[in-house]
């Protein structure tokens, strides 16, 4: 039996893969690359740093493109020079409050029922794992990976209905994505999916130059 007990899924590589991959993503999932960070610790735009010979923005866009979502957004404070015409720019909802602003802007503009969010600094993420997440969504409910008690909201899928809680968080004083994740789970708009030991490597992120050197 697959780890979440759902029929029609098969275990592959430590996670549950969809028996009919990709087609569900094309139908109901938009994707956003969250690239609005200031990269204070790295001294310049993190998106342009090389990871295994490619800039981070290219690595992450290629990962999303393999899923063939209906549309792909890039969320940032300003339109990045590396964005192609095939990728849509969404400006952060002002005043910019990091990834929360990017989620708010993307959910308000997407033409599908669900939004897959991926951070620019998570280059170890697997498109197969994201494919698995796409296969888990339900009407009005997305999926949220969790490592122990900690949510991973920057590699998760949000339903259009999450716009209410996202907007409320943006208008308030608490911009914590962990708090938002808890609110969405309580509202039944996100379903938590435990991350296995084998899958934890997908959620490594780059905060320092030394993280790139260790890649």
C-alpha contacts under 8 A as a table, 3 or more apart, distances in Angstrom:
res1	aa1	res2	aa2	distance
1	X	5	X	5.87
1	X	6	X	7.90
2	X	5	X	5.11
2	X	6	X	6.47
2	X	7	X	7.64
2	X	9	X	6.50
2	X	10	X	6.18
2	X	11	X	5.99
2	X	16	X	6.48
3	X	6	X	7.93
3	X	11	X	7.90
3	X	16	X	7.21
6	X	9	X	6.52
8	X	18	X	7.31
8	X	19	X	6.05
9	X	16	X	6.17
9	X	17	X	5.96
9	X	18	X	5.22
9	X	19	X	5.42
10	X	16	X	5.49
10	X	17	X	5.55
10	X	18	X	6.73
10	X	19	X	6.56
11	X	14	X	6.55
11	X	15	X	5.70
11	X	16	X	4.39
11	X	17	X	6.01
12	X	15	X	5.62
12	X	16	X	5.83
12	X	17	X	5.94
13	X	16	X	7.93
14	X	196	X	7.62
14	X	198	X	6.45
14	X	199	X	7.22
15	X	129	X	7.12
15	X	132	X	7.44
15	X	196	X	7.96
15	X	199	X	7.59
16	X	132	X	6.06
17	X	21	X	7.49
17	X	128	X	7.35
17	X	129	X	7.68
17	X	131	X	7.16
17	X	132	X	5.03
17	X	135	X	7.85
18	X	21	X	5.10
18	X	131	X	7.21
18	X	132	X	5.88
18	X	135	X	5.81
20	X	23	X	6.74
21	X	24	X	7.22
21	X	131	X	6.78
21	X	135	X	7.79
22	X	25	X	5.24
22	X	26	X	6.46
22	X	67	X	5.79
22	X	68	X	6.79
22	X	131	X	6.61
23	X	26	X	5.24
23	X	27	X	6.54
24	X	27	X	5.20
24	X	28	X	6.30
24	X	29	X	7.55
24	X	134	X	7.00
24	X	135	X	6.80
25	X	28	X	5.65
25	X	29	X	4.91
25	X	30	X	7.77
25	X	67	X	6.52
25	X	68	X	6.61
25	X	69	X	5.22
25	X	70	X	7.35
25	X	131	X	7.63
25	X	134	X	6.02
25	X	135	X	7.80
26	X	29	X	6.29
26	X	67	X	7.61
26	X	68	X	5.63
26	X	69	X	4.61
26	X	70	X	5.11
27	X	69	X	7.50
27	X	70	X	6.67
27	X	112	X	7.75
28	X	69	X	7.74
28	X	70	X	7.22
28	X	112	X	5.14
28	X	113	X	5.51
28	X	114	X	6.15
29	X	69	X	5.52
29	X	70	X	6.24
29	X	71	X	7.82
29	X	112	X	5.79
29	X	113	X	6.47
29	X	114	X	4.88
29	X	115	X	5.63
29	X	116	X	6.67
29	X	134	X	7.54
30	X	69	X	5.37
30	X	70	X	5.52
30	X	71	X	5.06
30	X	72	X	6.01
30	X	73	X	7.90
30	X	110	X	6.49
30	X	111	X	7.47
30	X	112	X	6.09
30	X	113	X	7.94
30	X	114	X	6.21
30	X	115	X	4.82
30	X	116	X	6.09
31	X	64	X	7.06
31	X	69	X	6.44
31	X	70	X	8.00
31	X	71	X	6.35
31	X	72	X	4.76
31	X	73	X	6.15
31	X	115	X	5.39
31	X	116	X	4.51
31	X	117	X	5.88
31	X	118	X	7.71
32	X	72	X	5.60
32	X	73	X	4.49
32	X	74	X	5.55
32	X	75	X	6.69
32	X	106	X	6.93
32	X	115	X	7.09
32	X	116	X	6.23
32	X	117	X	5.01
32	X	118	X	6.31
33	X	60	X	7.31
33	X	61	X	7.19
33	X	72	X	7.59
33	X	73	X	6.22
33	X	74	X	4.85
33	X	75	X	6.15
33	X	117	X	6.25
33	X	118	X	5.15
33	X	119	X	5.86
33	X	120	X	6.22
34	X	74	X	6.20
34	X	75	X	5.03
34	X	76	X	6.73
34	X	99	X	6.46
34	X	102	X	6.48
34	X	117	X	6.95
34	X	118	X	6.02
34	X	119	X	4.81
34	X	120	X	5.75
34	X	154	X	7.99
35	X	47	X	6.82
35	X	57	X	7.95
35	X	74	X	6.69
35	X	75	X	5.68
35	X	76	X	5.22
35	X	119	X	6.62
35	X	120	X	5.27
36	X	75	X	6.18
36	X	76	X	3.85
36	X	77	X	5.65
36	X	92	X	7.77
36	X	98	X	6.52
36	X	99	X	7.08
36	X	102	X	7.60
37	X	45	X	7.95
37	X	46	X	7.69
37	X	76	X	7.60
37	X	98	X	6.54
37	X	99	X	7.88
38	X	44	X	7.65
38	X	45	X	6.73
38	X	46	X	7.79
39	X	42	X	5.33
39	X	43	X	6.24
39	X	44	X	6.02
39	X	45	X	5.88
39	X	46	X	5.64
39	X	207	X	7.93
40	X	43	X	5.33
40	X	44	X	7.05
41	X	207	X	6.89
41	X	208	X	6.33
42	X	45	X	7.69
42	X	46	X	6.85
42	X	207	X	7.18
42	X	208	X	5.80
42	X	209	X	6.29
45	X	48	X	5.98
45	X	49	X	7.45
46	X	49	X	5.52
46	X	56	X	7.39
46	X	120	X	7.91
46	X	121	X	7.41
47	X	55	X	6.49
47	X	56	X	5.01
47	X	57	X	5.06
47	X	120	X	6.40
47	X	121	X	7.52
48	X	55	X	4.91
48	X	56	X	5.93
48	X	57	X	6.59
49	X	54	X	7.87
49	X	55	X	5.14
49	X	56	X	5.90
50	X	53	X	5.53
50	X	54	X	4.94
50	X	55	X	4.20
50	X	56	X	6.05
50	X	212	X	7.77
51	X	54	X	5.24
51	X	55	X	5.89
51	X	56	X	6.01
51	X	59	X	7.69
51	X	123	X	7.71
51	X	212	X	6.44
51	X	215	X	7.33
52	X	215	X	7.42
54	X	58	X	6.44
54	X	59	X	6.41
55	X	58	X	5.46
55	X	59	X	6.46
56	X	59	X	5.08
56	X	60	X	6.20
56	X	120	X	6.48
56	X	121	X	6.99
56	X	123	X	6.82
57	X	60	X	5.35
57	X	61	X	6.07
57	X	82	X	7.96
57	X	120	X	6.29
58	X	61	X	5.18
58	X	62	X	6.03
59	X	62	X	5.37
59	X	63	X	6.37
59	X	123	X	6.54
60	X	63	X	5.04
60	X	64	X	6.35
60	X	118	X	7.84
60	X	120	X	6.34
60	X	122	X	7.84
60	X	123	X	6.23
61	X	64	X	5.10
61	X	65	X	6.00
62	X	65	X	4.99
62	X	66	X	6.28
63	X	66	X	5.52
63	X	67	X	7.27
63	X	125	X	7.89
63	X	126	X	7.13
63	X	127	X	5.38
64	X	67	X	5.50
64	X	68	X	7.15
64	X	69	X	7.52
64	X	72	X	7.77
64	X	127	X	6.86
65	X	68	X	5.18
65	X	69	X	6.99
65	X	72	X	7.92
66	X	127	X	6.74
67	X	127	X	6.76
67	X	130	X	7.82
67	X	131	X	6.56
69	X	72	X	6.85
70	X	112	X	7.62
71	X	87	X	7.47
71	X	88	X	7.75
71	X	110	X	7.83
72	X	86	X	7.87
72	X	87	X	5.41
72	X	88	X	6.20
73	X	87	X	5.63
73	X	88	X	4.57
73	X	89	X	5.58
73	X	90	X	6.45
73	X	106	X	7.13
74	X	83	X	7.72
74	X	87	X	6.78
74	X	88	X	6.14
74	X	89	X	5.02
74	X	90	X	6.10
75	X	89	X	6.20
75	X	90	X	5.03
75	X	91	X	5.86
75	X	92	X	6.32
75	X	102	X	5.28
75	X	105	X	7.81
75	X	106	X	7.40
76	X	79	X	6.59
76	X	80	X	7.42
76	X	89	X	7.79
76	X	90	X	6.92
76	X	91	X	5.61
76	X	92	X	5.80
76	X	102	X	6.94
77	X	91	X	5.59
77	X	92	X	5.45
77	X	96	X	7.37
78	X	91	X	6.38
79	X	83	X	7.49
79	X	89	X	6.27
79	X	90	X	7.91
79	X	91	X	7.29
80	X	83	X	5.73
83	X	87	X	6.42
83	X	89	X	7.83
84	X	87	X	5.58
85	X	88	X	7.05
90	X	102	X	7.54
90	X	105	X	6.29
90	X	106	X	6.48
91	X	102	X	7.27
91	X	105	X	6.82
92	X	95	X	7.88
92	X	96	X	5.80
92	X	98	X	7.95
92	X	101	X	5.00
92	X	102	X	4.97
92	X	104	X	7.79
92	X	105	X	5.97
93	X	96	X	5.89
93	X	101	X	4.91
93	X	102	X	6.76
93	X	104	X	6.66
93	X	105	X	5.65
94	X	97	X	7.60
94	X	101	X	7.16
95	X	101	X	7.97
96	X	101	X	5.71
97	X	100	X	5.96
97	X	101	X	5.39
97	X	170	X	7.54
97	X	175	X	6.84
98	X	101	X	5.67
98	X	102	X	6.87
99	X	102	X	4.93
99	X	103	X	6.17
99	X	154	X	7.94
100	X	103	X	5.19
100	X	104	X	6.25
100	X	166	X	7.17
100	X	170	X	6.77
100	X	175	X	6.70
100	X	177	X	6.94
101	X	104	X	5.12
101	X	105	X	6.22
101	X	170	X	6.96
102	X	105	X	5.20
102	X	106	X	6.10
103	X	106	X	5.20
103	X	107	X	5.98
103	X	117	X	7.63
103	X	166	X	7.45
104	X	107	X	5.44
104	X	108	X	6.27
104	X	163	X	6.69
104	X	166	X	6.06
104	X	167	X	6.46
104	X	170	X	7.83
105	X	108	X	5.37
105	X	109	X	6.51
106	X	109	X	5.25
106	X	110	X	5.94
106	X	115	X	7.77
107	X	110	X	5.48
107	X	115	X	6.73
107	X	160	X	6.16
107	X	163	X	6.34
108	X	163	X	7.22
110	X	113	X	7.94
110	X	115	X	7.50
112	X	115	X	7.53
112	X	160	X	7.76
113	X	139	X	7.72
113	X	140	X	7.71
113	X	159	X	5.84
113	X	160	X	5.35
114	X	142	X	7.04
114	X	157	X	6.47
114	X	158	X	5.47
114	X	159	X	4.29
114	X	160	X	5.66
115	X	157	X	5.33
115	X	158	X	5.04
115	X	159	X	6.27
115	X	160	X	7.31
116	X	155	X	7.21
116	X	156	X	5.81
116	X	157	X	4.22
116	X	158	X	6.40
117	X	153	X	7.82
117	X	154	X	5.75
117	X	155	X	5.45
117	X	156	X	5.57
117	X	157	X	6.11
117	X	158	X	7.72
118	X	122	X	7.52
118	X	154	X	5.21
118	X	155	X	4.69
118	X	156	X	7.13
119	X	122	X	5.72
119	X	154	X	5.37
119	X	155	X	6.73
120	X	123	X	7.17
121	X	205	X	5.25
121	X	206	X	5.21
121	X	207	X	7.61
122	X	125	X	6.02
122	X	202	X	7.44
122	X	203	X	6.25
122	X	204	X	6.01
122	X	205	X	4.50
122	X	206	X	6.61
123	X	202	X	7.82
123	X	204	X	7.81
123	X	205	X	7.09
124	X	201	X	6.81
124	X	202	X	4.86
124	X	203	X	6.82
124	X	204	X	6.55
124	X	205	X	7.76
125	X	129	X	7.45
125	X	130	X	7.90
125	X	201	X	7.78
125	X	202	X	4.23
125	X	203	X	6.29
126	X	129	X	5.18
126	X	130	X	6.46
126	X	202	X	6.36
127	X	130	X	4.95
127	X	131	X	5.99
128	X	131	X	4.86
128	X	132	X	6.27
129	X	132	X	4.97
129	X	133	X	6.43
130	X	133	X	4.95
130	X	134	X	6.26
131	X	134	X	5.07
131	X	135	X	6.46
132	X	135	X	5.21
132	X	136	X	6.75
133	X	136	X	5.24
133	X	137	X	7.00
133	X	143	X	6.69
133	X	156	X	7.66
133	X	157	X	7.37
134	X	137	X	5.87
134	X	157	X	7.48
136	X	142	X	7.66
136	X	143	X	6.84
137	X	141	X	6.10
137	X	142	X	4.96
137	X	143	X	6.13
137	X	157	X	7.68
138	X	141	X	5.14
138	X	142	X	6.51
139	X	159	X	7.72
140	X	159	X	5.49
140	X	160	X	7.06
140	X	161	X	6.08
140	X	189	X	6.10
141	X	158	X	7.13
141	X	159	X	5.49
141	X	161	X	7.95
141	X	188	X	6.73
141	X	189	X	4.30
141	X	190	X	5.21
141	X	191	X	6.89
142	X	156	X	7.71
142	X	157	X	5.08
142	X	158	X	4.73
142	X	159	X	5.24
142	X	189	X	6.09
142	X	190	X	4.65
142	X	191	X	6.19
143	X	156	X	5.98
143	X	157	X	5.28
143	X	158	X	6.82
143	X	190	X	5.13
143	X	191	X	4.77
143	X	192	X	5.91
143	X	193	X	6.75
144	X	151	X	6.81
144	X	152	X	6.57
144	X	153	X	6.41
144	X	155	X	7.65
144	X	156	X	4.98
144	X	157	X	6.60
144	X	181	X	7.86
144	X	190	X	6.21
144	X	191	X	5.91
144	X	192	X	4.74
144	X	193	X	5.88
145	X	151	X	6.14
145	X	152	X	5.46
145	X	153	X	7.41
145	X	155	X	7.42
145	X	156	X	6.50
145	X	192	X	5.76
145	X	193	X	4.73
145	X	194	X	5.80
145	X	195	X	5.97
146	X	149	X	6.46
146	X	150	X	5.51
146	X	151	X	4.35
146	X	152	X	5.65
146	X	192	X	6.33
146	X	193	X	5.95
146	X	194	X	4.99
146	X	195	X	5.63
147	X	150	X	5.33
147	X	151	X	6.40
147	X	152	X	7.33
147	X	194	X	6.19
147	X	195	X	5.28
147	X	196	X	7.70
147	X	200	X	7.41
148	X	194	X	7.21
148	X	195	X	7.75
150	X	178	X	7.56
151	X	178	X	6.28
151	X	181	X	6.98
152	X	155	X	6.00
152	X	156	X	6.84
152	X	203	X	7.79
153	X	156	X	5.33
153	X	177	X	6.55
153	X	178	X	7.33
153	X	181	X	6.86
155	X	203	X	7.91
158	X	162	X	6.37
158	X	189	X	7.71
158	X	190	X	7.00
159	X	162	X	5.54
159	X	163	X	7.98
159	X	189	X	6.84
159	X	190	X	7.86
160	X	163	X	5.96
161	X	164	X	6.48
161	X	189	X	7.16
162	X	165	X	5.55
162	X	166	X	6.15
162	X	184	X	6.91
162	X	189	X	6.45
163	X	166	X	4.99
163	X	167	X	5.82
164	X	167	X	5.30
164	X	168	X	6.20
165	X	168	X	4.99
165	X	169	X	6.12
165	X	180	X	7.08
165	X	183	X	7.21
165	X	184	X	6.91
166	X	169	X	5.17
166	X	170	X	6.18
166	X	180	X	7.03
167	X	170	X	5.04
167	X	171	X	6.15
168	X	171	X	5.18
168	X	172	X	6.19
169	X	172	X	5.11
169	X	173	X	7.32
169	X	174	X	6.30
169	X	175	X	5.98
169	X	180	X	6.87
170	X	173	X	7.60
170	X	174	X	7.72
170	X	175	X	6.34
172	X	175	X	7.40
174	X	179	X	7.82
175	X	179	X	7.87
175	X	180	X	7.84
176	X	179	X	5.35
176	X	180	X	6.46
177	X	180	X	4.83
177	X	181	X	5.97
178	X	181	X	5.08
178	X	182	X	6.38
179	X	182	X	5.16
179	X	183	X	6.32
180	X	183	X	5.06
180	X	184	X	6.21
181	X	184	X	5.17
181	X	185	X	6.17
181	X	190	X	7.57
182	X	185	X	5.17
182	X	186	X	6.13
183	X	186	X	5.13
183	X	187	X	6.14
184	X	187	X	4.96
184	X	188	X	6.21
184	X	189	X	5.15
184	X	190	X	5.45
185	X	188	X	5.09
185	X	189	X	5.81
185	X	190	X	4.70
185	X	191	X	6.05
185	X	192	X	7.28
186	X	189	X	7.64
187	X	190	X	7.70
188	X	191	X	7.04
195	X	199	X	5.91
195	X	200	X	6.38
196	X	199	X	5.14
196	X	200	X	6.42
197	X	200	X	5.46
198	X	201	X	6.85
199	X	202	X	5.77
199	X	203	X	7.73
200	X	203	X	5.61
200	X	204	X	7.30
201	X	204	X	5.63
205	X	211	X	7.93
206	X	209	X	7.60
206	X	211	X	5.46
206	X	212	X	6.67
207	X	211	X	6.67
208	X	211	X	5.37
208	X	212	X	7.27
209	X	212	X	5.33
209	X	213	X	6.56
210	X	213	X	4.94
210	X	214	X	6.22
211	X	214	X	5.19
211	X	215	X	6.51
212	X	215	X	5.19
